[in-house]
Amino acid sequence: MTSFAATPALETIVDFALSHETEWPRSMYYSDGAYVGNVEWNETGPWTEIIGPVAERGGPAGVILHRGDRVAEWGDADRPDMTFSIAKSYLSVLVGLAVKDGLIPDLDEPVRARVDGPYFSISHNAGITWRHMLQMNSEWRGEIFGKDDQVDHYRQIGVGADNSRKGQLREVGRPGSHYEYNDVRINALAYALLRRFEQPLPEVLRERIMNRIGASNGWRWEGYSTSWVDIGGARVQSVTGGGHWGGGMFISANDHAKFGLFIRQNGVWEGEQILPEDWMKQSLEPTPTLDKYGFLWWLNRGCDANPKLPSTAFSALGAGGNCLWINPEDDVVAVMRWLNPADHQVFLERLVGAIAR
């Protein structure tokens, strides 16, 4: 696909993105048959089976919006691709809708107060709140859809992550005491949210947000072959917070950009406040257990903050080099697909410099 940039400075940004593609194979499987996620996270043992759909990825793609105007685009920005953990930030926004609807009247109320069944009923999980689940410090313990939370014990993410201990059993603490990036716990949150809406989460997202903001019909949000549940007598699939074992959100750069603009506008579209007015403010407050994390959003805050980028900037990040970056200070929304994660910060620093010219 052709690319364009509104200024010579942005042209260099586009060239950088096109020339720094992720090392992940486009098939999503290495030559020995290993799934990219299993290799990325050094995953071995009884919970490695891929149980959701996987699709071959496209090449580098992206979109940059400045003050709502499209100022750069590269690759196939209309191609729906797996987006891995960016789905978590969409899930966070759906929690905001549930709060607005009164389905979750208090984020500090235990999830078990409104979601019955086994996942939040054991004594250790009984005190887990919606806030804990959003902050990734719930210390939820158990198995859901055939995956045990132990699989992500000691997990690290990001460039240079050390996952040599990943999957070793860790003694979990009280809810709210320890941050751990754990996809099984996110799947438990998605299930709990499904139980509150009593409607498939992709339908809620499509009806309440994506159709409103003019997103395409090409995106989809998948669960696992094991995640079908009964909701009001109907068989419904509970979705996942990423593509760790397949599944997750398959979406284009253009649809990400529209969603990012919606978030940049504080959940307002065409004059209507769709999200609670204070939802994004709450979502972007650093958590007590990780100062660069909010409600399933990554912040440029704390000891790891990049001083060359605005402190108010925040991101939805997905493995393999997927990023939705929102910079309120400069009114920028940027989507990068399949950009080598080691080059993300350089890309963003150059983007800030190009916009400032």
C-alpha positions as CSV (number, residue, x, y, z in Angstrom):
1,M,0.0,0.0,0.0
2,T,1.1,3.6,-0.6
3,S,2.1,5.8,2.3
4,F,1.9,9.5,2.8
5,A,3.0,12.2,5.3
6,A,2.0,15.8,5.4
7,T,5.5,17.1,6.0
8,P,9.1,16.1,5.2
9,A,9.7,15.5,8.9
10,L,6.8,13.1,9.1
11,E,8.0,11.3,6.0
12,T,11.2,10.4,7.9
13,I,8.9,9.0,10.7
14,V,7.0,6.8,8.1
15,D,10.3,5.6,6.6
16,F,11.5,4.7,10.1
17,A,8.4,2.6,10.8
18,L,8.6,0.8,7.5
19,S,12.3,-0.1,8.0
20,H,12.0,-1.3,11.6
21,E,9.6,-4.1,11.4
22,T,9.1,-6.6,14.2
23,E,11.1,-9.8,14.0
24,W,8.0,-11.9,14.5
25,P,7.3,-14.1,11.5
26,R,4.3,-13.1,9.5
27,S,2.7,-16.5,9.8
28,M,2.8,-16.1,13.6
29,Y,4.6,-19.4,13.8
30,Y,8.3,-20.1,13.6
31,S,9.8,-22.7,11.3
32,D,9.7,-25.3,14.0
33,G,6.0,-24.8,14.5
34,A,6.3,-22.8,17.7
35,Y,3.7,-20.0,18.2
36,V,5.2,-16.6,18.5
37,G,3.6,-16.0,22.0
38,N,5.1,-19.2,23.4
39,V,8.5,-18.2,22.3
40,E,8.1,-14.5,23.3
41,W,7.2,-15.4,26.9
42,N,9.3,-18.6,27.3
43,E,6.1,-20.5,27.8
44,T,6.3,-24.2,28.5
45,G,4.3,-26.7,30.5
46,P,0.7,-27.8,30.7
47,W,-1.0,-24.5,29.6
48,T,0.7,-23.7,26.3
49,E,-2.0,-25.0,24.0
50,I,-3.3,-22.5,21.4
51,I,-7.1,-22.5,21.8
52,G,-8.2,-19.4,20.0
53,P,-7.9,-18.3,16.3
54,V,-4.6,-17.1,14.9
55,A,-4.2,-15.2,11.7
56,E,-1.2,-14.4,9.5
57,R,-0.2,-10.8,10.1
58,G,0.4,-8.0,7.6
59,G,3.4,-5.7,7.3
60,P,4.2,-2.5,9.1
61,A,1.2,-0.1,9.1
62,G,0.1,2.9,11.0
63,V,-1.8,6.2,11.2
64,I,-0.9,9.5,12.8
65,L,-3.7,12.0,13.7
66,H,-2.8,15.6,14.7
67,R,-5.6,17.8,16.0
68,G,-8.0,15.2,14.6
69,D,-6.5,15.5,11.1
70,R,-4.7,12.5,9.4
71,V,-1.2,13.7,8.8
72,A,0.5,10.4,8.1
73,E,-0.3,6.9,7.0
74,W,1.7,3.8,6.0
75,G,1.2,0.2,5.1
76,D,-2.3,-1.3,4.8
77,A,-4.1,0.7,7.4
78,D,-7.4,-1.0,6.7
79,R,-6.1,-4.6,7.3
80,P,-7.6,-6.2,10.4
81,D,-4.7,-7.9,12.3
82,M,-4.2,-9.5,15.7
83,T,-3.5,-6.7,18.2
84,F,-2.7,-8.7,21.4
85,S,-2.9,-6.8,24.6
86,I,-4.2,-3.6,23.1
87,A,-7.5,-5.4,23.7
88,K,-7.0,-4.9,27.5
89,S,-7.5,-1.1,27.1
90,Y,-10.7,-1.7,25.1
91,L,-11.8,-3.9,28.0
92,S,-11.0,-1.1,30.5
93,V,-13.3,1.3,28.5
94,L,-16.1,-1.3,28.6
95,V,-15.8,-1.3,32.4
96,G,-16.3,2.5,32.2
97,L,-19.6,1.9,30.3
98,A,-20.7,-0.6,32.9
99,V,-20.0,2.0,35.6
100,K,-22.1,4.5,33.7
101,D,-24.9,2.0,33.3
102,G,-24.9,1.3,37.1
103,L,-23.9,-2.3,36.4
104,I,-20.8,-1.7,38.5
105,P,-21.9,0.9,41.1
106,D,-18.6,0.9,43.0
107,L,-15.2,-0.1,41.7
108,D,-14.2,-1.0,45.3
109,E,-17.0,-3.4,45.7
110,P,-15.9,-7.1,45.6
111,V,-16.6,-8.6,42.2
112,R,-18.4,-11.6,43.9
113,A,-21.1,-9.2,45.1
114,R,-22.6,-9.2,41.6
115,V,-20.9,-12.1,39.9
116,D,-21.8,-15.5,41.3
117,G,-20.2,-18.8,40.5
118,P,-16.8,-20.4,41.2
119,Y,-14.3,-17.8,39.9
120,F,-14.7,-15.2,42.7
121,S,-16.2,-17.4,45.5
122,I,-13.2,-19.0,47.1
123,S,-12.0,-17.3,50.2
124,H,-8.8,-15.9,48.6
125,N,-10.7,-14.3,45.7
126,A,-13.7,-13.1,47.7
127,G,-12.1,-9.7,48.5
128,I,-11.0,-8.9,44.9
129,T,-12.6,-5.7,43.6
130,W,-13.1,-4.4,40.1
131,R,-10.4,-1.9,40.8
132,H,-7.9,-4.7,41.6
133,M,-8.7,-6.4,38.4
134,L,-8.2,-3.1,36.4
135,Q,-4.9,-2.4,38.1
136,M,-3.5,-5.9,37.5
137,N,-2.9,-6.4,41.2
138,S,-5.8,-8.7,42.1
139,E,-3.7,-11.7,42.9
140,W,-6.7,-13.7,41.6
141,R,-6.1,-17.4,41.9
142,G,-7.6,-20.2,39.9
143,E,-8.3,-21.7,36.5
144,I,-10.6,-20.4,33.8
145,F,-11.2,-21.7,30.3
146,G,-8.5,-24.3,30.8
147,K,-5.7,-21.9,31.8
148,D,-4.4,-21.5,35.4
149,D,-3.1,-18.2,36.6
150,Q,0.1,-19.9,37.5
151,V,1.1,-19.8,33.9
152,D,1.9,-16.1,34.2
153,H,3.5,-16.1,37.7
154,Y,6.8,-14.3,37.6
155,R,6.0,-13.0,34.1
156,Q,7.8,-10.0,32.8
157,I,7.0,-8.0,29.6
158,G,8.8,-5.5,27.5
159,V,12.2,-5.2,25.9
160,G,14.8,-7.2,27.8
161,A,12.2,-9.1,29.9
162,D,13.5,-12.1,31.9
163,N,11.0,-14.9,31.8
164,S,13.3,-17.6,33.1
165,R,11.0,-18.2,36.1
166,K,7.7,-17.7,34.3
167,G,5.2,-20.4,35.2
168,Q,6.8,-21.3,38.5
169,L,4.2,-21.3,41.3
170,R,4.4,-18.1,43.4
171,E,2.7,-17.7,46.8
172,V,0.1,-15.1,46.0
173,G,-0.6,-12.2,48.4
174,R,-3.7,-10.4,49.4
175,P,-5.7,-8.6,46.7
176,G,-4.2,-5.3,45.8
177,S,-0.7,-6.2,47.1
178,H,1.3,-7.2,44.0
179,Y,1.3,-6.2,40.4
180,E,1.6,-9.0,37.9
181,Y,0.9,-9.0,34.2
182,N,-1.4,-12.0,34.0
183,D,-3.6,-12.9,31.1
184,V,-5.6,-15.5,32.9
185,R,-6.8,-12.9,35.4
186,I,-7.7,-10.5,32.6
187,N,-9.8,-13.3,31.1
188,A,-11.5,-13.6,34.5
189,L,-12.3,-9.9,34.3
190,A,-13.7,-10.2,30.8
191,Y,-16.0,-13.0,32.0
192,A,-17.1,-11.0,35.0
193,L,-17.9,-8.0,32.8
194,L,-19.9,-10.3,30.4
195,R,-21.9,-11.5,33.4
196,R,-22.8,-7.9,34.2
197,F,-23.8,-6.8,30.7
198,E,-25.4,-10.2,29.9
199,Q,-24.5,-9.5,26.3
200,P,-21.4,-10.4,24.3
201,L,-18.7,-7.8,24.9
202,P,-18.0,-7.3,21.1
203,E,-21.7,-6.4,20.7
204,V,-21.6,-3.9,23.5
205,L,-18.4,-2.3,22.0
206,R,-19.8,-2.3,18.5
207,E,-23.2,-0.8,19.5
208,R,-22.1,1.7,22.1
209,I,-18.8,2.9,20.7
210,M,-17.4,1.6,17.4
211,N,-20.5,2.2,15.2
212,R,-20.8,5.6,16.8
213,I,-17.3,6.7,15.9
214,G,-17.4,5.4,12.3
215,A,-15.3,2.3,12.7
216,S,-15.4,-0.3,10.0
217,N,-17.3,-3.6,10.1
218,G,-14.0,-5.5,9.7
219,W,-12.9,-5.8,13.3
220,R,-13.8,-8.7,15.5
221,W,-13.1,-9.8,19.1
222,E,-12.5,-13.6,19.6
223,G,-12.4,-15.9,22.6
224,Y,-11.3,-19.5,23.0
225,S,-12.9,-22.8,21.9
226,T,-13.2,-23.3,25.7
227,S,-14.7,-20.0,26.6
228,W,-18.4,-20.5,25.7
229,V,-20.7,-19.9,28.6
230,D,-24.4,-19.8,29.3
231,I,-25.8,-16.2,29.6
232,G,-29.6,-16.1,30.1
233,G,-30.1,-19.4,28.3
234,A,-27.9,-18.4,25.3
235,R,-24.5,-19.8,24.4
236,V,-22.1,-16.8,24.4
237,Q,-18.3,-16.7,24.0
238,S,-16.4,-14.8,26.6
239,V,-13.6,-12.9,24.9
240,T,-9.9,-12.6,25.8
241,G,-7.7,-9.7,26.7
242,G,-5.1,-10.6,24.1
243,G,-3.8,-13.2,21.7
244,H,-1.7,-15.1,24.3
245,W,-3.2,-18.4,23.3
246,G,-4.9,-17.1,20.2
247,G,-8.0,-15.1,20.0
248,G,-8.3,-11.5,21.1
249,M,-9.1,-8.5,18.9
250,F,-8.5,-8.5,15.2
251,I,-8.6,-4.8,14.0
252,S,-7.1,-2.3,11.6
253,A,-4.9,0.7,12.3
254,N,-7.6,3.0,11.0
255,D,-10.1,1.6,13.5
256,H,-7.6,1.9,16.3
257,A,-7.0,5.5,15.3
258,K,-10.8,6.3,15.5
259,F,-10.9,4.7,18.9
260,G,-7.9,6.6,20.0
261,L,-9.5,9.9,18.9
262,F,-12.6,9.0,20.9
263,I,-10.3,8.4,24.0
264,R,-8.4,11.6,23.3
265,Q,-11.7,13.5,23.4
266,N,-12.4,12.0,26.9
267,G,-15.0,9.6,25.7
268,V,-17.1,12.3,23.9
269,W,-18.3,11.9,20.3
270,E,-20.4,14.4,18.4
271,G,-21.2,16.2,21.7
272,E,-22.3,13.2,23.6
273,Q,-20.4,12.1,26.7
274,I,-20.5,8.3,26.1
275,L,-18.1,7.4,28.9
276,P,-18.4,8.7,32.4
277,E,-16.9,12.2,32.4
278,D,-14.2,11.3,34.9
279,W,-13.5,7.8,33.6
280,M,-10.3,8.5,31.7
281,K,-9.0,10.7,34.6
282,Q,-9.4,7.7,36.9
283,S,-8.0,5.3,34.3
284,L,-4.8,7.3,34.0
285,E,-4.0,7.6,37.7
286,P,-0.8,5.6,38.5
287,T,-1.6,2.4,40.5
288,P,-0.2,1.9,44.0
289,T,1.7,-1.2,42.8
290,L,3.1,0.1,39.5
291,D,3.6,3.8,38.9
292,K,3.5,3.5,35.1
293,Y,0.2,1.7,34.9
294,G,-3.4,2.8,35.2
295,F,-6.6,0.9,34.4
296,L,-5.1,-1.3,31.8
297,W,-3.3,1.7,30.2
298,W,0.4,2.3,30.2
299,L,1.6,5.7,31.4
300,N,4.7,7.8,30.8
301,R,5.0,8.2,34.6
302,G,7.1,7.0,37.4
303,C,10.7,5.9,37.5
304,D,10.7,4.5,34.0
305,A,9.2,7.6,32.4
306,N,10.8,8.8,29.2
307,P,11.7,12.5,29.8
308,K,11.7,13.2,26.1
309,L,8.0,12.5,25.9
310,P,5.1,14.3,27.6
311,S,4.3,13.0,31.0
312,T,0.6,13.1,30.1
313,A,1.0,10.7,27.2
314,F,-0.3,7.1,27.5
315,S,-0.5,3.9,25.5
316,A,-2.3,0.7,24.8
317,L,0.4,-1.8,24.0
318,G,0.3,-5.2,22.3
319,A,3.0,-7.8,21.8
320,G,4.8,-8.0,18.5
321,G,5.1,-4.2,18.2
322,N,1.5,-2.9,18.4
323,C,0.8,0.4,19.9
324,L,-2.0,3.0,20.3
325,W,-0.3,6.1,21.6
326,I,-2.3,9.2,22.8
327,N,-0.5,12.5,23.5
328,P,-3.0,15.0,24.9
329,E,-0.4,17.7,25.2
330,D,0.3,17.9,21.4
331,D,-3.2,16.5,20.5
332,V,-1.7,13.5,18.7
333,V,-3.1,10.0,18.3
334,A,-0.6,7.5,16.7
335,V,-1.1,3.9,15.8
336,M,1.9,1.6,15.0
337,R,1.5,-1.9,13.9
338,W,4.4,-4.4,13.8
339,L,7.0,-1.9,14.7
340,N,10.0,-3.5,16.5
341,P,9.3,-2.9,20.2
342,A,12.9,-1.9,20.8
343,D,12.4,1.0,18.5
344,H,9.1,2.3,19.9
345,Q,10.6,5.0,22.1
346,V,12.8,6.3,19.3
347,F,9.8,6.5,17.0
348,L,7.8,8.4,19.5
349,E,10.6,10.8,20.3
350,R,11.0,11.6,16.6
351,L,7.3,12.0,16.2
352,V,7.1,14.6,19.0
353,G,10.0,16.4,17.3
354,A,8.3,16.3,13.9
355,I,5.0,17.6,15.2
356,A,6.7,20.4,17.0
357,R,8.3,21.8,13.8
